[in-house]
Amino acid sequence: MIIISDTSVITSLAAISHLHLLAELYDRLIIPEAVYRELVAIEPPVPGAVEVKTVPWLEVRQVTNNQEVVRLQEEVRLDPGESEAIAKRNGVLSPWR
């Protein structure tokens, strides 16, 4: 099974040293680029920042159509990571390899 995640799942599990549970429960974890940026571009580093750079079972995917992301940010007031994660669910991110 594949899971698409936003930032909060990763930071919460990493904060309690249980990020590995995602790899045990799911075949693949996909995060949008915005989620990756939210994790690694913050100072001081947030829980999970190091892990998302190194774990082999996590994939970062790019948005190919920003219309859904922009709509979610403007109409629903979601942050970029949440918007891109939902857009992935709706098929807006680049296809699987």
HUKA-V632511 format. One record per residue. N is the residue number from 0. RES is the residue in one letter. PHI is phi as a letter, one per 40 degrees, with the letter a starting at -180 (999 if undefined). D_CENTER is the distance of its C-alpha to the mean C-alpha in Angstrom with 2 decimals. Layout:
n	res	phi	d_center
N	RES	PHI	D_CENTER
N	RES	PHI	D_CENTER
This chain:
n	res	phi	d_center
0	M	999	15.84
1	I	b	12.34
2	I	b	9.45
3	I	b	6.36
4	S	b	4.28
5	D	b	4.02
6	T	c	5.61
7	S	c	8.82
8	V	c	8.62
9	I	c	7.97
10	T	c	10.52
11	S	c	12.83
12	L	c	13.24
13	A	c	13.56
14	A	c	16.08
15	I	b	18.24
16	S	f	17.93
17	H	b	16.53
18	L	c	13.14
19	H	d	15.28
20	L	c	15.61
21	L	c	12.45
22	A	c	14.19
23	E	c	17.40
24	L	c	16.44
25	Y	b	14.38
26	D	c	15.22
27	R	a	11.86
28	L	b	8.23
29	I	b	6.13
30	I	b	2.82
31	P	c	4.67
32	E	d	7.02
33	A	c	7.10
34	V	c	4.20
35	Y	d	6.07
36	R	c	9.13
37	E	c	8.83
38	L	c	8.84
39	V	c	11.51
40	A	c	13.61
41	I	b	14.91
42	E	b	18.38
43	P	c	19.18
44	P	d	16.16
45	V	c	13.99
46	P	d	13.69
47	G	g	11.26
48	A	c	11.67
49	V	c	14.11
50	E	c	12.60
51	V	c	9.45
52	K	c	12.31
53	T	b	14.54
54	V	c	13.53
55	P	c	14.58
56	W	c	12.70
57	L	b	9.16
58	E	b	8.75
59	V	b	7.32
60	R	b	8.54
61	Q	c	10.53
62	V	c	11.68
63	T	b	15.36
64	N	b	16.66
65	N	c	15.93
66	Q	d	18.32
67	E	c	16.09
68	V	c	13.60
69	V	c	16.76
70	R	c	18.34
71	L	c	15.66
72	Q	c	15.78
73	E	c	19.57
74	E	c	20.65
75	V	b	18.33
76	R	g	17.46
77	L	c	13.72
78	D	c	11.88
79	P	d	10.09
80	G	c	6.45
81	E	c	7.89
82	S	c	10.02
83	E	c	7.95
84	A	c	6.15
85	I	c	9.86
86	A	c	11.18
87	K	c	9.69
88	R	c	11.49
89	N	c	14.40
90	G	g	14.64
91	V	c	14.07
92	L	c	11.89
93	S	d	14.03
94	P	c	15.58
95	W	c	15.30
96	R	c	17.46
